[in-house]
Amino acid sequence: MRVTITDKQGRVVSFDSPYSDEEVVSVLRGLVGRGRVMSSFADDLLRQTEGGRRLSRAQLNWVHKLVHDAEARARDRVATEITGQTRKPGSHKWSHPGT
């Protein structure tokens, strides 16, 4: 499903989500439970769904975005672990373990 949001800087961001609205709420709940998403905004959205309230289209789009970003961070972390490369904070230089 194609999702479009407007971020805090006013930029329009679009991406494809593999999840339905119902699935993505469940995925976010799991990510929050495992500490992969730590956001009061995510907590508020989940609290609304648990209270029986339906989320608006805009809120559901943000749930998709939160999940999308968390999964992207996980993919990046796995790639770093596989290659053994890390970036030094504030640097464009790569370092290898033990250097």
C-alpha positions as CSV (number, residue, x, y, z in Angstrom):
1,M,0.0,0.0,0.0
2,R,1.3,3.5,-0.9
3,V,1.6,5.8,2.2
4,T,2.1,9.5,2.1
5,I,2.8,11.7,5.1
6,T,3.9,15.3,5.7
7,D,6.8,15.4,8.1
8,K,7.5,18.1,10.7
9,Q,9.6,20.1,8.2
10,G,6.7,20.2,5.8
11,R,8.2,17.7,3.4
12,V,5.9,15.2,1.7
13,V,7.2,11.7,2.1
14,S,5.8,8.7,0.2
15,F,6.8,5.0,0.6
16,D,5.3,1.6,0.1
17,S,4.2,-0.4,3.1
18,P,3.8,-4.2,2.9
19,Y,1.2,-4.1,5.7
20,S,-2.5,-3.5,5.8
21,D,-3.7,-1.0,8.4
22,E,-4.7,-3.7,10.8
23,E,-1.4,-5.6,10.4
24,V,0.7,-2.4,10.9
25,V,-0.9,-1.6,14.2
26,S,-0.1,-5.1,15.4
27,V,3.5,-4.8,14.1
28,L,3.9,-1.5,15.9
29,R,2.6,-3.0,19.1
30,G,5.3,-5.7,18.9
31,L,8.1,-3.2,18.1
32,V,7.1,-1.1,21.0
33,G,6.9,-4.1,23.3
34,R,10.4,-5.2,22.2
35,G,11.8,-1.7,22.7
36,R,12.5,-1.2,18.9
37,V,10.2,1.9,18.9
38,M,10.4,4.2,21.9
39,S,8.2,7.1,21.2
40,S,5.4,8.7,23.2
41,F,3.7,9.4,19.9
42,A,3.6,5.6,19.2
43,D,2.4,4.9,22.7
44,D,-0.4,7.4,22.3
45,L,-1.5,5.9,19.0
46,L,-1.5,2.4,20.4
47,R,-3.4,3.6,23.5
48,Q,-6.1,5.0,21.3
49,T,-6.5,1.7,19.5
50,E,-6.6,-0.3,22.7
51,G,-9.3,2.1,24.0
52,G,-11.5,1.1,21.1
53,R,-11.0,4.3,19.1
54,R,-10.4,4.1,15.4
55,L,-7.3,6.0,14.1
56,S,-7.8,8.6,11.4
57,R,-6.2,8.0,8.0
58,A,-3.4,10.5,8.9
59,Q,-2.7,8.6,12.2
60,L,-2.6,5.2,10.4
61,N,-0.2,6.7,7.9
62,W,2.1,7.7,10.8
63,V,1.8,4.1,12.2
64,H,3.1,2.9,8.8
65,K,5.9,5.4,8.9
66,L,7.0,4.5,12.5
67,V,7.1,0.8,11.4
68,H,8.8,1.6,8.2
69,D,11.6,3.6,10.0
70,A,12.0,0.9,12.7
71,E,12.4,-1.8,10.1
72,A,14.9,0.3,8.1
73,R,17.0,0.8,11.2
74,A,17.0,-2.9,11.8
75,R,18.1,-3.6,8.2
76,D,20.9,-1.1,8.6
77,R,22.0,-2.6,11.9
78,V,22.1,-6.1,10.4
79,A,24.1,-4.9,7.4
80,T,26.6,-3.3,9.8
81,E,26.9,-6.4,11.8
82,I,27.5,-8.5,8.7
83,T,30.2,-6.3,7.2
84,G,31.8,-5.4,10.6
85,Q,32.0,-1.8,9.6
86,T,30.9,1.1,11.6
87,R,31.0,4.8,11.1
88,K,32.8,7.0,13.6
89,P,30.3,9.6,14.9
90,G,30.6,12.9,13.0
91,S,33.0,11.3,10.5
92,H,32.7,10.2,6.9
93,K,35.5,7.6,7.7
94,W,34.7,3.9,8.2
95,S,36.4,2.0,10.8
96,H,36.8,-1.8,11.2
97,P,36.7,-3.5,14.6
98,G,40.1,-3.5,16.3
99,T,41.3,-0.3,14.5
